[in-house]
Amino acid sequence: MGLTIITLLTAGMASWGATGKIELRPKGYQLQNEAYVVPVADGRDTVEMIETQNAELGALRRHITVQDGIVDAISSDIVALEASVAAEREAWESGVEKLQKANKRLRSPWSLGIFGGYDAVGREFCIGAGITYSFLRF
């Protein structure tokens, strides 16, 4: 486990090569404060590494911004989908209630009806309205 941690830490280091001679110069040697002075080549490498990392961070930030936009679009789509599912569920429930009422009304043995007929003996037509009770349905 320790070897794995050391390997992971060293893989993230900036350089394996010699960095030249780094020395601490005291205040007063053409410097205002104490500072570490590095050779020019190492300074250029460090600046190049910083610029490269800055470019990588900029690309990552742009990618994250695009991903945030995609996530926001998906989130708004999910909200719209949930609203449409709720509306559809409500429509189904009201349709079921209407069907249940219609079935209850149709199961009733009582009904109102309009009648019409012809009396062959008296040679008359007859029209009427009435209430019926169903003993047998088919």
MODELLER restraints for C-alpha pairs under 7 A, 6 or more apart:
rsr = mdl.restraints
at = mdl.atoms
rsr.add(forms.Gaussian(group=physical.xy_distance, feature=features.Distance(at['CA:19:A'], at['CA:42:A']), mean=6.23, stdev=0.5))
rsr.add(forms.Gaussian(group=physical.xy_distance, feature=features.Distance(at['CA:20:A'], at['CA:39:A']), mean=6.62, stdev=0.5))
rsr.add(forms.Gaussian(group=physical.xy_distance, feature=features.Distance(at['CA:21:A'], at['CA:38:A']), mean=6.71, stdev=0.5))
rsr.add(forms.Gaussian(group=physical.xy_distance, feature=features.Distance(at['CA:22:A'], at['CA:36:A']), mean=6.62, stdev=0.5))
rsr.add(forms.Gaussian(group=physical.xy_distance, feature=features.Distance(at['CA:22:A'], at['CA:37:A']), mean=5.91, stdev=0.5))
rsr.add(forms.Gaussian(group=physical.xy_distance, feature=features.Distance(at['CA:22:A'], at['CA:38:A']), mean=5.00, stdev=0.5))
rsr.add(forms.Gaussian(group=physical.xy_distance, feature=features.Distance(at['CA:23:A'], at['CA:36:A']), mean=5.72, stdev=0.5))
rsr.add(forms.Gaussian(group=physical.xy_distance, feature=features.Distance(at['CA:23:A'], at['CA:37:A']), mean=5.75, stdev=0.5))
rsr.add(forms.Gaussian(group=physical.xy_distance, feature=features.Distance(at['CA:24:A'], at['CA:35:A']), mean=5.90, stdev=0.5))
rsr.add(forms.Gaussian(group=physical.xy_distance, feature=features.Distance(at['CA:24:A'], at['CA:36:A']), mean=4.64, stdev=0.5))
rsr.add(forms.Gaussian(group=physical.xy_distance, feature=features.Distance(at['CA:24:A'], at['CA:37:A']), mean=6.37, stdev=0.5))
rsr.add(forms.Gaussian(group=physical.xy_distance, feature=features.Distance(at['CA:25:A'], at['CA:34:A']), mean=6.00, stdev=0.5))
rsr.add(forms.Gaussian(group=physical.xy_distance, feature=features.Distance(at['CA:25:A'], at['CA:35:A']), mean=5.83, stdev=0.5))
rsr.add(forms.Gaussian(group=physical.xy_distance, feature=features.Distance(at['CA:25:A'], at['CA:36:A']), mean=6.33, stdev=0.5))
rsr.add(forms.Gaussian(group=physical.xy_distance, feature=features.Distance(at['CA:25:A'], at['CA:37:A']), mean=6.84, stdev=0.5))
rsr.add(forms.Gaussian(group=physical.xy_distance, feature=features.Distance(at['CA:26:A'], at['CA:34:A']), mean=5.00, stdev=0.5))
rsr.add(forms.Gaussian(group=physical.xy_distance, feature=features.Distance(at['CA:27:A'], at['CA:33:A']), mean=5.01, stdev=0.5))
rsr.add(forms.Gaussian(group=physical.xy_distance, feature=features.Distance(at['CA:27:A'], at['CA:34:A']), mean=4.74, stdev=0.5))
rsr.add(forms.Gaussian(group=physical.xy_distance, feature=features.Distance(at['CA:109:A'], at['CA:133:A']), mean=5.40, stdev=0.5))
rsr.add(forms.Gaussian(group=physical.xy_distance, feature=features.Distance(at['CA:109:A'], at['CA:134:A']), mean=4.94, stdev=0.5))
rsr.add(forms.Gaussian(group=physical.xy_distance, feature=features.Distance(at['CA:110:A'], at['CA:132:A']), mean=5.74, stdev=0.5))
rsr.add(forms.Gaussian(group=physical.xy_distance, feature=features.Distance(at['CA:110:A'], at['CA:133:A']), mean=4.70, stdev=0.5))
rsr.add(forms.Gaussian(group=physical.xy_distance, feature=features.Distance(at['CA:110:A'], at['CA:134:A']), mean=6.53, stdev=0.5))
rsr.add(forms.Gaussian(group=physical.xy_distance, feature=features.Distance(at['CA:111:A'], at['CA:131:A']), mean=5.76, stdev=0.5))
rsr.add(forms.Gaussian(group=physical.xy_distance, feature=features.Distance(at['CA:111:A'], at['CA:132:A']), mean=5.44, stdev=0.5))
rsr.add(forms.Gaussian(group=physical.xy_distance, feature=features.Distance(at['CA:111:A'], at['CA:133:A']), mean=6.64, stdev=0.5))
rsr.add(forms.Gaussian(group=physical.xy_distance, feature=features.Distance(at['CA:112:A'], at['CA:130:A']), mean=5.82, stdev=0.5))
rsr.add(forms.Gaussian(group=physical.xy_distance, feature=features.Distance(at['CA:112:A'], at['CA:131:A']), mean=4.61, stdev=0.5))
rsr.add(forms.Gaussian(group=physical.xy_distance, feature=features.Distance(at['CA:112:A'], at['CA:132:A']), mean=6.28, stdev=0.5))
rsr.add(forms.Gaussian(group=physical.xy_distance, feature=features.Distance(at['CA:113:A'], at['CA:129:A']), mean=5.64, stdev=0.5))
rsr.add(forms.Gaussian(group=physical.xy_distance, feature=features.Distance(at['CA:113:A'], at['CA:130:A']), mean=5.47, stdev=0.5))
rsr.add(forms.Gaussian(group=physical.xy_distance, feature=features.Distance(at['CA:113:A'], at['CA:131:A']), mean=6.21, stdev=0.5))
rsr.add(forms.Gaussian(group=physical.xy_distance, feature=features.Distance(at['CA:114:A'], at['CA:128:A']), mean=5.75, stdev=0.5))
rsr.add(forms.Gaussian(group=physical.xy_distance, feature=features.Distance(at['CA:114:A'], at['CA:129:A']), mean=4.31, stdev=0.5))
rsr.add(forms.Gaussian(group=physical.xy_distance, feature=features.Distance(at['CA:114:A'], at['CA:130:A']), mean=6.49, stdev=0.5))
rsr.add(forms.Gaussian(group=physical.xy_distance, feature=features.Distance(at['CA:115:A'], at['CA:127:A']), mean=5.54, stdev=0.5))
rsr.add(forms.Gaussian(group=physical.xy_distance, feature=features.Distance(at['CA:115:A'], at['CA:128:A']), mean=4.96, stdev=0.5))
rsr.add(forms.Gaussian(group=physical.xy_distance, feature=features.Distance(at['CA:115:A'], at['CA:129:A']), mean=5.76, stdev=0.5))
rsr.add(forms.Gaussian(group=physical.xy_distance, feature=features.Distance(at['CA:116:A'], at['CA:126:A']), mean=5.57, stdev=0.5))
rsr.add(forms.Gaussian(group=physical.xy_distance, feature=features.Distance(at['CA:116:A'], at['CA:127:A']), mean=4.26, stdev=0.5))
rsr.add(forms.Gaussian(group=physical.xy_distance, feature=features.Distance(at['CA:116:A'], at['CA:128:A']), mean=6.28, stdev=0.5))
rsr.add(forms.Gaussian(group=physical.xy_distance, feature=features.Distance(at['CA:117:A'], at['CA:125:A']), mean=5.81, stdev=0.5))
rsr.add(forms.Gaussian(group=physical.xy_distance, feature=features.Distance(at['CA:117:A'], at['CA:126:A']), mean=5.17, stdev=0.5))
rsr.add(forms.Gaussian(group=physical.xy_distance, feature=features.Distance(at['CA:117:A'], at['CA:127:A']), mean=6.48, stdev=0.5))
rsr.add(forms.Gaussian(group=physical.xy_distance, feature=features.Distance(at['CA:118:A'], at['CA:124:A']), mean=5.73, stdev=0.5))
rsr.add(forms.Gaussian(group=physical.xy_distance, feature=features.Distance(at['CA:118:A'], at['CA:125:A']), mean=4.41, stdev=0.5))
rsr.add(forms.Gaussian(group=physical.xy_distance, feature=features.Distance(at['CA:118:A'], at['CA:126:A']), mean=5.96, stdev=0.5))
rsr.add(forms.Gaussian(group=physical.xy_distance, feature=features.Distance(at['CA:119:A'], at['CA:125:A']), mean=6.12, stdev=0.5))
